[in-house]
Amino acid sequence: MTSWPVLQMLPLSIPSPSEGIWYLGPLPLRGYALCIILGIVAAIWIGERRWVARGGRAGDIQDLAIWAVPFGLVGARAYHVATDAGRYFGADGDPWQALYIWKGGLGIWGGIALGAVGVVLGARRKGIRLLPVLDAMAPGVLVAQALGRWGNWFNQELYGRPTDLPWGLEIDPASWPPGRSFEPGTTFHPTFLYESLWALAAFAVLVWADRRFRLGHGQVLAAYVALYSLGRGWIETLRIDDVELSDVGGLRFNVWTSIVLLVVAVAFLVWSRRRHPERESQVYEPGREPADEPTA
């Protein structure tokens, strides 16, 4: 049996991509964008299947995505810019850089919050009840996050502090935090990978719990927020990227956000399970149910 010290001596590490952009003629294909797009497609596909299984109409989730995706992208970017405003609007900042989302910088909680606003608007137009459809969509969002995090790998960003673990991430010195230097050959915690694996594990737990306990009334959404916050909180403590709110009461702002959301989500989950132990049977507003398909 191989001992841990021997494992540490193995010449293993995770290389970073030498290129994050490829060109088809004049058209740039960015690894970051491809990961985000792949995640969105996966979330829609998973959400559609879950929604139909709940009694919804096929195509509803695709229609809601038309609202949720642009709202979510705007919210994600706005959250990042608002919590790191000095980078863009400070003395040495460039405000136009706030629009360059392909360079990275999407705050997940801003994306979830404003994306949910998009779902609200779309659901009202279609007569869909909000909590059932959010419960159907939530697990797929975890898969989208798991895939989207690989965009950080292509951009060589949002990695953790130095480590000598055999799965340490190689980072080009040009992508080290400004003003920081490390010994040649230093590797870093691959926090993108930690979060991707955590999101996939949370997805599996969420799907299992939903089937086992027949969650409803926003309980899947609450469990999603709780599980993701739990993982994001400790992963955030590993990161060394420069952020404006890096020391708020001794913790990064995103750690506090995770703590608050974890507490709120667990409280709502407990309250909702006591109030609504059974899953709702109707997923459309009265009178807005889809008409039965005509029989041949």
C-alpha positions in Angstrom: 0.0 0.0 0.0 1.5 3.4 -1.0 2.0 5.7 1.8 1.0 9.4 1.7 4.7 10.7 1.8 5.5 8.5 -1.2 2.4 9.8 -3.1 3.6 13.4 -2.4 6.9 12.6 -4.1 5.3 11.5 -7.3 5.9 14.1 -10.1 2.2 14.8 -10.6 0.5 18.1 -11.2 -2.3 19.6 -13.2 -1.1 21.6 -16.2 -2.9 24.7 -17.3 -3.8 25.1 -21.0 -1.2 26.9 -23.0 -4.0 28.5 -25.0 -7.5 29.6 -24.0 -8.5 31.1 -27.3 -8.6 29.4 -30.7 -9.5 31.0 -34.0 -11.7 29.9 -36.9 -10.5 32.5 -39.4 -11.3 35.8 -37.7 -13.7 34.2 -35.2 -12.3 33.7 -31.7 -13.4 30.6 -29.8 -12.8 31.2 -26.1 -12.5 28.3 -23.7 -14.2 30.3 -21.0 -17.2 31.1 -23.1 -17.5 27.5 -24.4 -17.6 26.2 -20.8 -20.3 28.7 -19.9 -22.4 27.8 -23.0 -22.0 24.0 -22.4 -23.1 24.5 -18.8 -26.2 26.5 -19.9 -27.2 23.8 -22.4 -26.8 21.1 -19.7 -28.9 23.0 -17.2 -31.7 23.5 -19.7 -31.6 19.8 -20.7 -31.7 18.5 -17.1 -34.3 21.1 -16.1 -36.5 20.1 -19.0 -36.5 16.5 -18.1 -37.2 17.2 -14.4 -40.0 19.6 -15.3 -41.7 17.1 -17.6 -41.4 14.5 -14.8 -43.2 16.9 -12.5 -46.1 17.2 -14.9 -44.9 20.3 -16.8 -45.0 20.8 -20.6 -42.0 20.0 -22.7 -40.4 23.3 -24.0 -41.3 25.4 -20.9 -37.8 25.4 -19.5 -36.3 26.4 -22.9 -38.8 29.3 -23.0 -37.9 30.4 -19.4 -34.2 30.2 -20.3 -34.7 32.9 -22.9 -35.4 35.1 -19.8 -33.2 33.6 -17.3 -29.9 33.3 -19.2 -29.5 37.0 -20.2 -30.7 38.2 -16.8 -28.3 35.8 -15.1 -25.3 36.9 -17.1 -26.0 40.5 -16.4 -26.5 39.7 -12.7 -23.4 37.7 -12.5 -21.3 40.4 -14.0 -22.9 43.1 -12.0 -22.2 41.2 -8.7 -18.5 40.8 -9.7 -18.1 44.4 -10.7 -19.9 45.7 -7.6 -17.8 43.7 -5.2 -14.5 44.6 -7.0 -15.4 48.1 -8.2 -11.9 49.5 -7.7 -10.5 47.3 -10.4 -12.8 49.0 -13.0 -13.6 52.4 -11.5 -10.6 53.1 -9.3 -7.7 55.5 -10.0 -6.0 52.9 -12.3 -9.1 51.2 -13.5 -10.7 51.0 -16.9 -14.5 51.2 -16.8 -14.8 49.6 -20.2 -13.2 46.4 -18.8 -16.4 45.9 -16.8 -18.0 44.8 -20.1 -15.4 42.2 -21.0 -17.1 39.1 -19.5 -15.0 36.8 -21.7 -12.0 37.7 -19.6 -13.7 36.1 -16.6 -15.5 37.6 -13.6 -19.0 36.2 -13.1 -20.3 36.3 -9.6 -22.5 33.2 -9.2 -24.9 34.7 -6.6 -25.6 37.7 -8.8 -26.3 35.3 -11.6 -28.7 33.2 -9.5 -30.5 36.2 -8.1 -31.1 38.1 -11.4 -31.6 34.8 -13.3 -34.4 34.0 -10.9 -35.9 37.4 -11.7 -35.9 36.3 -15.3 -37.6 33.0 -14.4 -40.3 34.9 -12.4 -41.1 37.1 -15.5 -41.2 34.2 -17.8 -43.2 32.0 -15.5 -45.9 34.7 -15.0 -46.3 35.0 -18.8 -46.8 31.2 -19.1 -48.9 30.7 -16.0 -46.3 28.5 -14.4 -46.1 28.3 -10.6 -42.7 29.6 -9.5 -41.6 27.3 -6.7 -42.2 24.0 -8.6 -40.3 25.2 -11.7 -37.4 26.6 -9.5 -37.2 23.2 -7.8 -37.1 21.5 -11.2 -34.3 23.8 -12.5 -32.1 24.0 -9.4 -30.1 20.7 -9.8 -29.2 21.5 -13.4 -27.7 24.8 -12.3 -25.2 22.8 -10.2 -24.1 21.0 -13.4 -23.9 24.3 -15.2 -21.6 25.6 -12.4 -19.5 22.5 -12.5 -18.9 22.9 -16.2 -18.6 26.6 -16.1 -15.8 26.5 -13.5 -13.5 24.9 -16.1 -13.5 28.3 -17.8 -11.4 29.5 -14.9 -8.9 26.7 -15.8 -8.6 28.1 -19.4 -8.2 31.6 -18.1 -5.7 30.6 -15.4 -7.7 32.5 -12.7 -9.3 32.0 -9.3 -6.9 29.4 -8.1 -5.9 28.8 -4.5 -2.8 29.3 -2.4 0.4 27.3 -3.1 0.4 23.6 -2.3 2.7 20.7 -2.7 -0.1 18.2 -3.1 0.3 15.9 -6.1 -2.7 17.5 -7.8 -1.4 21.0 -7.6 -2.2 23.3 -10.5 0.5 24.8 -12.7 0.0 28.5 -13.3 2.0 30.6 -15.8 3.9 33.4 -13.8 2.2 36.0 -16.0 -1.1 34.9 -14.4 0.1 35.2 -10.8 -1.6 37.9 -8.7 -0.2 41.3 -9.3 2.7 42.1 -7.0 3.1 38.5 -5.9 6.0 36.1 -6.7 6.6 32.5 -6.0 9.4 30.0 -6.4 9.8 28.5 -9.8 7.7 25.3 -10.1 5.2 26.4 -7.5 1.8 24.8 -7.9 -1.5 26.0 -6.5 -4.8 24.5 -5.2 -7.0 23.9 -8.2 -10.1 25.5 -6.6 -11.9 25.4 -10.0 -11.6 21.6 -9.8 -12.7 21.5 -6.1 -15.8 23.5 -6.8 -16.6 21.5 -10.0 -16.4 18.3 -8.1 -18.4 19.7 -5.2 -21.1 20.9 -7.5 -21.4 17.5 -9.1 -21.5 15.7 -5.8 -24.2 18.2 -4.6 -26.2 17.5 -7.8 -26.2 13.8 -7.0 -27.2 14.4 -3.4 -30.0 16.8 -4.5 -31.4 14.4 -7.1 -31.4 11.6 -4.6 -33.0 13.6 -1.8 -35.7 14.9 -4.2 -36.6 11.4 -5.2 -36.4 10.0 -1.6 -38.3 12.7 0.1 -40.4 14.1 -2.7 -39.3 17.6 -2.1 -41.5 20.5 -3.2 -42.5 24.1 -2.4 -39.0 25.5 -3.0 -37.3 22.8 -0.9 -35.0 21.6 -3.7 -34.0 25.2 -4.4 -33.2 25.7 -0.7 -31.2 22.5 -0.5 -29.3 23.7 -3.6 -28.4 27.0 -1.9 -27.4 25.3 1.3 -25.2 22.6 -0.4 -23.5 25.0 -2.7 -22.9 27.6 0.0 -21.4 24.9 2.3 -18.8 24.0 -0.4 -18.2 27.5 -1.7 -17.5 28.8 1.8 -14.5 26.6 2.5 -13.2 26.7 -1.1 -13.3 30.5 -1.0 -10.9 30.5 2.0 -8.2 28.8 -0.2 -8.3 31.5 -3.0 -5.5 34.1 -3.3 -6.8 36.2 -6.1 -6.9 39.9 -5.4 -10.4 41.1 -4.5 -11.5 44.4 -3.1 -13.5 42.9 -0.2 -10.8 40.4 0.9 -11.0 41.3 4.6 -14.5 41.9 5.9 -14.3 41.1 9.6 -11.4 38.7 8.9 -13.1 36.9 6.1 -13.6 37.4 2.4 -17.0 38.9 1.5 -17.9 35.8 -0.5 -17.3 33.7 2.6 -19.8 35.8 4.6 -22.2 35.6 1.7 -22.0 31.8 1.8 -22.5 31.7 5.6 -25.6 33.9 5.5 -27.1 32.1 2.6 -26.4 28.7 4.2 -28.2 29.7 7.4 -31.2 31.3 5.5 -31.5 28.2 3.2 -31.4 25.7 6.0 -34.0 27.7 8.0 -36.3 27.9 5.0 -35.9 24.2 4.3 -36.8 23.2 7.8 -39.8 25.6 7.9 -41.0 24.5 4.5 -40.8 20.8 5.3 -42.8 21.3 8.4 -45.4 23.4 6.6 -45.5 21.4 3.4 -44.5 17.8 4.0 -46.0 16.8 0.6 -45.0 17.9 -2.8 -47.4 20.1 -4.6 -49.5 18.4 -7.3 -50.2 21.4 -9.5 -47.4 23.1 -11.4 -49.5 25.6 -13.3 -51.8 28.4 -12.1 -55.5 27.6 -12.2 -56.9 28.0 -15.7 -53.4 28.2 -17.3 -52.8 24.4 -17.6 -51.7 23.3 -21.0 -54.6 21.9 -23.1 -54.6 18.2 -23.7 -53.1 17.1 -27.0 -55.8 16.0 -29.4 -56.1 12.3 -29.9 -55.9 10.8 -33.4 
